[in-house]
Amino acid sequence: MAGHTGLNAKTLGGLCQPDLLETVGAWLSALASERRVSPNTLRAYESDIRQFLGFMAAHTGEAVALRHISDAALRDFRSYLSKKAMAGNIAATRARALSSLRTFFKWMDRNGVLHNASLGLMTTPKTPHKVPRPLEAPRIFEMLDTIKADATDWTAARDVALFGLLYGAGLRISEGLSLTIRDVASAPDVMRITGKGQKQREVPTIPEVFRLIAAYRAVCPYAETAERPLFLGLQGKKLNAGMVQKHMRQLRVQLGLGEKATPHALRHSYATHLLGEGLNLREIQELLGHASLSTTQRYTEVDYMQLMETFRKAHPRARNE
């Protein structure tokens, strides 16, 4: 079993026989090396497969082998998802669990390990249609001003730079925290971003974002090298995403921003505001690093909803309807 995966004989606790344990390990290694999935995605796959094997072990009354999952019937997969539903798992969680199983079984099929046609008959649980929830630009600037006003040490300059970057360049939090000194020192108005699947893209960045980053670098107490992470924690190590999310939770309580105020909402805001300024969807897709245009098209719904809200507030007859 590859050392970078958390799924091994110990964590499975006797649920899995050697042939299946080896197969799961090879699959997870392939996900990491060939598909280059992110560490968070890999952990999600591990968790989903561990839960399924735990269900199968209880279902069969013995440690699970390849023959068990090869012979699994449609009712077995349905029972697994039903158990997750009864445990309180929402449709999106069940859909992800099913997607993980499909990915695993397709990999085994392609590699000649086994074939099970039953899983293909499963229907994906319907999930509610989600529309991105951006923040208004004035609230974002208010948030940045609040961080500055509450400053007690260099970490305030860091947080202003990070949140300003997430909004000003539309980055995922993982992309922002993965930046190195080299990434921001190579050009004055563009950054090379490594996104999902290790795909790289160039993102033009407004001067104000670089000014915020320069102000942070000037007060950061740790020495710079080309490969050093740009954003550091108090101990001089790469800043943890959990700490960023915690700070955002504190800010949204302090400013009354509501639950929609998350680090990822800054990325949604970037895309929505660009769309409002007339940028076309293809350009926004490239800036965000979306693999599919359908993902980017969600922002047209946000723009429409904001238009209708403005209409309702401004039009006297609309308020009475």
C-alpha positions as CSV (number, residue, x, y, z in Angstrom):
1,M,0.0,0.0,0.0
2,A,1.4,3.4,-1.0
3,G,2.6,5.4,1.9
4,H,0.6,8.5,1.0
5,T,-2.7,6.8,1.4
6,G,-4.4,6.4,4.8
7,L,-6.2,3.2,3.9
8,N,-4.2,0.2,5.1
9,A,-4.6,-3.1,7.0
10,K,-4.6,-1.3,10.3
11,T,-7.3,1.2,9.5
12,L,-9.4,-1.4,7.9
13,G,-9.3,-3.4,11.2
14,G,-9.7,-6.8,9.6
15,L,-12.5,-5.8,7.3
16,C,-10.5,-6.6,4.2
17,Q,-8.8,-9.7,2.9
18,P,-5.3,-9.3,1.3
19,D,-6.4,-9.5,-2.3
20,L,-8.9,-6.6,-1.9
21,L,-6.5,-4.6,0.3
22,E,-3.8,-4.7,-2.3
23,T,-6.3,-3.7,-5.0
24,V,-7.6,-0.7,-3.1
25,G,-4.1,0.4,-2.5
26,A,-3.2,0.2,-6.1
27,W,-6.3,2.2,-7.1
28,L,-5.5,4.9,-4.6
29,S,-2.0,5.1,-5.8
30,A,-3.2,5.4,-9.4
31,L,-5.5,8.3,-8.4
32,A,-2.6,10.1,-6.8
33,S,0.0,9.5,-9.5
34,E,-2.0,9.3,-12.7
35,R,-5.0,11.4,-12.1
36,R,-3.2,13.7,-9.6
37,V,-6.2,14.2,-7.5
38,S,-5.8,16.6,-4.6
39,P,-5.1,15.3,-1.1
40,N,-8.6,16.3,0.0
41,T,-10.2,14.4,-2.9
42,L,-8.0,11.3,-2.1
43,R,-9.1,11.4,1.5
44,A,-12.7,11.5,0.4
45,Y,-12.2,8.5,-1.8
46,E,-10.5,6.6,1.1
47,S,-13.4,7.4,3.4
48,D,-16.1,6.4,1.0
49,I,-14.4,3.0,0.2
50,R,-13.7,2.3,3.9
51,Q,-17.4,2.9,4.7
52,F,-18.5,0.6,1.9
53,L,-16.2,-2.2,2.9
54,G,-17.4,-1.8,6.5
55,F,-21.0,-2.3,5.3
56,M,-20.0,-5.3,3.2
57,A,-18.1,-6.9,6.1
58,A,-21.2,-6.6,8.3
59,H,-23.4,-7.7,5.4
60,T,-21.4,-10.9,4.6
61,G,-20.3,-11.7,8.1
62,E,-16.6,-12.0,7.2
63,A,-13.6,-10.0,5.9
64,V,-14.3,-8.7,2.4
65,A,-12.5,-10.2,-0.5
66,L,-12.6,-9.4,-4.2
67,R,-15.1,-12.2,-4.8
68,H,-17.6,-10.5,-2.4
69,I,-17.7,-7.3,-4.3
70,S,-17.5,-9.1,-7.7
71,D,-20.7,-10.9,-6.7
72,A,-22.4,-7.9,-5.1
73,A,-26.0,-7.6,-6.4
74,L,-28.0,-4.4,-7.1
75,R,-29.9,-4.9,-3.8
76,D,-26.5,-4.8,-1.9
77,F,-25.6,-1.4,-3.4
78,R,-29.1,-0.1,-2.7
79,S,-29.0,-1.3,0.9
80,Y,-25.7,0.5,1.4
81,L,-27.1,3.8,0.2
82,S,-30.3,3.2,2.2
83,K,-28.3,2.7,5.3
84,K,-26.4,5.9,4.7
85,A,-29.7,7.7,4.2
86,M,-31.1,6.3,7.5
87,A,-27.9,7.5,9.2
88,G,-28.7,11.1,8.2
89,N,-26.4,11.4,5.2
90,I,-27.8,14.0,2.7
91,A,-28.4,13.3,-1.0
92,A,-25.1,15.0,-1.9
93,T,-23.1,12.8,0.4
94,R,-24.8,9.7,-0.9
95,A,-24.2,10.8,-4.5
96,R,-20.5,11.3,-3.7
97,A,-20.3,7.8,-2.1
98,L,-21.9,6.3,-5.2
99,S,-19.5,8.2,-7.5
100,S,-16.5,6.9,-5.5
101,L,-17.7,3.3,-5.9
102,R,-18.2,3.8,-9.6
103,T,-14.7,5.2,-10.0
104,F,-13.3,2.2,-8.1
105,F,-15.2,-0.4,-10.0
106,K,-14.5,1.2,-13.4
107,W,-10.8,1.2,-12.6
108,M,-11.0,-2.5,-11.6
109,D,-12.8,-3.3,-14.8
110,R,-10.3,-1.4,-17.0
111,N,-7.4,-3.2,-15.3
112,G,-8.9,-6.7,-15.6
113,V,-9.4,-7.2,-11.8
114,L,-13.2,-7.8,-11.9
115,H,-16.4,-6.8,-13.6
116,N,-19.7,-6.1,-11.8
117,A,-22.6,-4.8,-14.0
118,S,-25.0,-4.3,-11.1
119,L,-23.4,-1.0,-10.0
120,G,-24.2,0.5,-13.4
121,L,-27.9,0.0,-12.7
122,M,-27.9,2.3,-9.7
123,T,-29.6,5.7,-10.0
124,T,-27.7,8.7,-8.5
125,P,-29.6,10.3,-5.6
126,K,-31.0,13.7,-6.8
127,T,-29.2,16.6,-5.2
128,P,-30.6,20.1,-5.0
129,H,-29.5,22.5,-7.7
130,K,-26.9,24.8,-6.1
131,V,-26.4,28.4,-7.2
132,P,-23.1,30.1,-6.1
133,R,-23.6,32.6,-3.2
134,P,-21.3,35.6,-3.8
135,L,-20.7,38.5,-1.4
136,E,-21.3,42.1,-2.4
137,A,-18.1,44.0,-3.1
138,P,-18.7,46.6,-0.3
139,R,-19.0,43.8,2.3
140,I,-15.7,42.3,1.1
141,F,-13.9,45.6,1.4
142,E,-15.5,46.1,4.9
143,M,-14.1,42.7,5.8
144,L,-10.6,43.6,4.7
145,D,-10.8,46.9,6.6
146,T,-11.9,45.1,9.8
147,I,-8.9,42.8,9.6
148,K,-6.6,45.8,9.3
149,A,-8.3,47.6,12.2
150,D,-8.0,44.5,14.4
151,A,-4.3,44.1,13.6
152,T,-2.0,43.1,16.5
153,D,0.8,41.5,14.5
154,W,2.0,40.6,11.0
155,T,-0.7,38.0,10.5
156,A,-3.2,40.7,9.8
157,A,-1.2,41.8,6.8
158,R,-1.1,38.2,5.8
159,D,-4.8,37.7,6.1
160,V,-5.7,40.9,4.2
161,A,-3.3,39.7,1.4
162,L,-4.8,36.2,1.3
163,F,-8.5,37.3,1.3
164,G,-7.7,40.1,-1.2
165,L,-6.0,37.5,-3.4
166,L,-8.9,35.0,-3.2
167,Y,-11.3,37.7,-4.3
168,G,-9.0,39.7,-6.7
169,A,-7.8,36.6,-8.6
170,G,-10.7,34.2,-8.0
171,L,-8.6,31.4,-6.5
172,R,-9.6,28.4,-4.6
173,I,-8.3,28.4,-1.0
174,S,-6.0,25.5,-1.8
175,E,-4.5,27.4,-4.8
176,G,-3.8,30.4,-2.7
177,L,-2.2,28.5,0.1
178,S,-0.1,26.5,-2.5
179,L,1.6,29.7,-3.8
180,T,5.3,30.1,-3.3
181,I,7.5,33.2,-3.3
182,R,8.6,32.3,-6.8
183,D,4.9,32.3,-8.0
184,V,4.4,35.9,-7.0
185,A,7.9,37.2,-7.9
186,S,8.0,36.1,-11.5
187,A,5.8,38.8,-13.1
188,P,4.3,42.1,-11.9
189,D,0.7,41.5,-13.2
190,V,0.2,37.8,-13.6
191,M,0.4,34.6,-11.5
192,R,0.8,31.0,-12.6
193,I,-1.7,29.0,-10.7
194,T,-1.6,25.2,-10.2
195,G,-5.2,24.1,-9.9
196,K,-7.1,20.8,-9.7
197,G,-5.4,17.9,-11.3
198,Q,-2.1,19.9,-11.3
199,K,-3.4,21.9,-14.3
200,Q,-1.7,25.2,-14.6
201,R,-3.2,28.5,-15.7
202,E,-2.2,32.1,-15.8
203,V,-4.3,34.6,-14.0
204,P,-4.0,38.4,-14.5
205,T,-3.9,40.1,-11.1
206,I,-4.8,43.7,-10.4
207,P,-2.1,45.9,-8.9
208,E,-3.9,46.3,-5.6
209,V,-3.5,42.6,-4.9
210,F,0.2,42.7,-5.5
211,R,0.4,45.7,-3.2
212,L,-1.3,43.8,-0.4
213,I,1.0,40.8,-1.0
214,A,4.1,43.2,-1.0
215,A,2.9,44.8,2.3
216,Y,2.6,41.3,3.9
217,R,6.0,40.1,2.7
218,A,7.6,43.3,4.1
219,V,6.4,42.5,7.7
220,C,6.5,38.7,7.6
221,P,9.3,37.7,10.0
222,Y,10.5,34.6,8.2
223,A,13.2,34.5,5.6
224,E,12.2,34.1,2.0
225,T,13.4,31.5,-0.5
226,A,12.0,30.8,-3.9
227,E,10.3,27.6,-2.8
228,R,9.0,28.9,0.5
229,P,5.2,28.9,0.8
230,L,3.9,32.5,0.4
231,F,1.4,32.3,3.3
232,L,2.8,31.1,6.6
233,G,1.4,30.3,10.0
234,L,2.8,31.6,13.3
235,Q,5.3,28.8,13.5
236,G,6.7,29.6,10.0
237,K,5.1,26.6,8.3
238,K,2.6,26.7,5.4
239,L,-0.7,28.2,6.6
240,N,-3.4,25.7,7.2
241,A,-6.8,26.0,5.4
242,G,-8.6,25.3,8.6
243,M,-7.2,28.4,10.2
244,V,-8.3,30.5,7.3
245,Q,-11.8,29.1,7.5
246,K,-11.9,29.7,11.3
247,H,-10.9,33.3,10.8
248,M,-13.7,33.7,8.2
249,R,-16.2,32.3,10.6
250,Q,-15.2,34.9,13.2
251,L,-15.4,37.7,10.7
252,R,-18.9,36.7,9.5
253,V,-20.2,36.7,13.1
254,Q,-18.5,40.0,13.8
255,L,-19.8,41.7,10.6
256,G,-23.2,39.8,10.4
257,L,-22.3,38.4,7.0
258,G,-24.3,35.2,7.3
259,E,-23.3,31.6,6.5
260,K,-22.7,32.3,2.9
261,A,-19.5,34.2,3.8
262,T,-16.8,31.5,3.3
263,P,-13.3,31.7,1.7
264,H,-14.8,30.1,-1.4
265,A,-17.5,32.7,-1.6
266,L,-14.7,35.2,-2.5
267,R,-14.1,33.1,-5.6
268,H,-17.8,33.1,-6.4
269,S,-17.8,36.9,-5.9
270,Y,-14.9,37.3,-8.4
271,A,-16.7,35.4,-11.1
272,T,-20.1,37.0,-10.5
273,H,-18.6,40.5,-10.5
274,L,-16.7,39.8,-13.7
275,L,-19.8,38.6,-15.4
276,G,-21.6,41.7,-14.3
277,E,-18.8,43.8,-15.9
278,G,-19.5,42.1,-19.3
279,L,-16.7,39.4,-19.4
280,N,-17.9,36.4,-21.4
281,L,-18.3,32.9,-19.9
282,R,-15.4,31.4,-21.8
283,E,-13.0,34.0,-20.5
284,I,-14.3,33.5,-16.9
285,Q,-14.0,29.7,-17.4
286,E,-10.3,30.1,-18.2
287,L,-9.7,32.4,-15.3
288,L,-11.3,30.1,-12.8
289,G,-9.7,26.9,-14.2
290,H,-13.1,25.2,-14.7
291,A,-12.8,22.0,-16.8
292,S,-16.4,22.3,-18.0
293,L,-18.3,25.4,-19.2
294,S,-21.4,24.1,-17.5
295,T,-19.8,24.8,-14.1
296,T,-19.1,28.4,-15.1
297,Q,-22.7,28.8,-16.4
298,R,-24.0,28.7,-12.9
299,Y,-22.9,32.3,-12.5
300,T,-25.4,33.4,-15.1
301,E,-28.1,32.3,-12.7
302,V,-26.6,34.4,-9.9
303,D,-26.5,37.4,-12.2
304,Y,-30.2,36.9,-13.2
305,M,-31.2,36.5,-9.5
306,Q,-29.4,39.7,-8.6
307,L,-31.1,41.5,-11.5
308,M,-34.5,40.3,-10.3
309,E,-33.8,41.3,-6.7
310,T,-32.8,44.8,-7.9
311,F,-36.0,45.0,-9.9
312,R,-38.2,44.0,-7.0
313,K,-36.6,46.6,-4.8
314,A,-36.9,49.4,-7.4
315,H,-40.2,48.7,-9.0
316,P,-43.3,49.6,-6.8
317,R,-45.6,47.2,-8.5
318,A,-43.2,44.3,-8.2
319,R,-43.1,44.8,-4.4
320,N,-46.8,44.2,-4.2
321,E,-46.9,41.1,-6.3
